[in-house]
């Protein structure tokens, strides 16, 4: 039996919504607040900015 793409997409959306409901209920029971933007910001790698001037200063200080 083959499933149409629309049927499979609908099933995936329903499963994702059910998962979100369960995680929200679990978070409410633990008095947590789900903030997806804060979670994404924590997961995102922080860029490290360094310039040539900073590296030269570090080498001069080390010498």
C-alpha positions as CSV (number, residue, x, y, z in Angstrom):
1,X,0.0,0.0,0.0
2,X,1.5,3.3,-1.0
3,X,0.9,6.5,0.8
4,X,0.5,9.8,-1.0
5,X,2.9,12.6,-0.2
6,X,0.1,14.7,1.2
7,X,-1.0,11.9,3.5
8,X,2.5,11.4,4.7
9,X,3.0,15.1,5.3
10,X,-0.3,15.3,7.2
11,X,0.8,12.4,9.4
12,X,4.1,14.0,10.1
13,X,2.5,17.3,11.1
14,X,0.1,15.5,13.4
15,X,3.0,13.6,15.0
16,X,5.0,16.8,15.5
17,X,2.0,18.6,17.1
18,X,1.4,15.7,19.4
19,X,5.1,15.8,20.4
20,X,4.9,19.5,21.1
21,X,1.8,19.0,23.2
22,X,3.5,16.3,25.3
23,X,6.6,18.4,25.9
24,X,4.6,21.5,26.8
25,X,2.5,19.4,29.3
26,X,5.7,18.0,30.8
27,X,7.3,21.5,31.0
28,X,4.1,22.9,32.7
29,X,4.2,20.1,35.2
30,X,7.8,21.0,36.0
31,X,7.1,24.7,36.1
32,X,9.3,25.4,33.1
33,X,8.6,27.8,30.4
34,X,9.4,26.7,26.8
35,X,11.0,29.4,24.9
36,X,12.2,28.1,21.5
37,X,14.1,31.3,20.6
38,X,16.2,31.1,23.8
39,X,16.8,27.4,23.2
40,X,18.0,28.1,19.7
41,X,20.2,30.9,20.9
42,X,21.8,28.6,23.4
43,X,22.4,25.9,20.8
44,X,23.9,28.2,18.2
45,X,27.6,28.4,18.2
46,X,29.0,31.7,19.4
47,X,31.3,33.3,16.8
48,X,34.8,34.1,17.9
49,X,36.2,37.3,16.5
50,X,39.9,37.9,16.4
51,X,41.9,40.4,14.5
52,X,45.5,40.4,13.4
53,X,46.1,43.3,15.9
54,X,44.9,41.1,18.8
55,X,47.1,38.2,17.7
56,X,50.1,40.5,17.5
57,X,49.4,41.9,20.9
58,X,49.1,38.4,22.4
59,X,52.5,37.5,20.8
60,X,54.1,40.7,22.1
61,X,52.8,40.1,25.6
62,X,54.0,36.4,25.5
63,X,57.5,37.4,24.5
